[in-house]
Amino acid sequence: MFRKRMRALAKRLMVQERSPHKLALTCSLGVFIAISPLMGGHTLMTFVLSWLMRLSIPAVFAVSFFINNPWTMVPIYSFNHLFGRWLFEWLNVDHTSWEPSWLESCYLFIKQHTGISGLSVSALLVGGHILALVASFIVYMPMKKIFQRMSSKKNK
């Protein structure tokens, strides 16, 4: 059932765009926006980046919402944060020196009420943007091949 829905969505996109390159770019941008750590900015990013790149706004929105939704957002942001912390440790960079001083009170509040410590906005932002870029580049080629195959089958 899920596969049928995904194929139906892909076919509708093929009719709309008609270019495997643009469709793959649409999926790639949707992945970037979904993994991006700019919470609350995803809708604005969807409209602005889709418009600038002349891509289908509903398609980019659908891809990004399929990946980042209420059920997946905590694991995505957690992984972004963990990757950012790991990256800073690997590069021997003190990410706490990048943190604004006003965030200390926020971190203390979170620690007191949830018991979660060691949060870092800089780790989230850096890790999230690097993961978003890497994932969007990885997604592009397989999606282009899939859409090329679908396009060639449609033309036969």
Secondary structure, 3 states (H helix, E strand, C coil): CHHHHHHHHHHHHHHHHCCHHHHHHHHHHHHHHHHCCCCCCHHHHHHHHHHHHCCCHHHHHHHHHHHCCCCCHHHHHHHHHHHHHHHHHHCCCCHHHHCCCCHHHHHHHHHHHHCCCCCCHHHHHHHHHHHHHHHHHHHHHHHHHHHHHHHHHHHC
